[in-house]
Amino acid sequence: MSEKLPRVTAVVVITALERAGFYLSRQSGSHKIYKNKEGRRATVPYHSGKVLHPKVLASILRDADLTVEKFKELL
């Protein structure tokens, strides 16, 4: 069974993505789109203070090609 996802806010996810080499490409409404040099794109729904749903976090990690372990290391 896969490791349990941490309960985090969008700000924490954005910090981890930036440490992994992603940068803010653009923003569309409440969604911030991050890209890296390889062209991978991860979209983070930004609602300050709200904890992201585990399925949303799993989707962001899949888009960014990050494992749960690697994500926790970046925190």
C-alpha positions, 0 to 999 in steps of 0.5 A: 500500500502506498504511503499516506499523503500529508494534509497540507495547504497550497502554500506548502505544496508551492514551497515544495514544488519550488524546491523541486525546480518548478517556477510560477508560469502563470495564474488563471483565477485561483489556479497557479500553474507551475512548470519546470525545465523539462516542461512538466506542468503542475496546477495548484488550486490556491485558496489561502488557509484551506487544506488540499483534498488528498486526491488533489494533492495526489494529482499534483504529485503525479503531474510533477512526477514526485513520490510521497517520500520525495515530497516529504523530503522537500517540505 
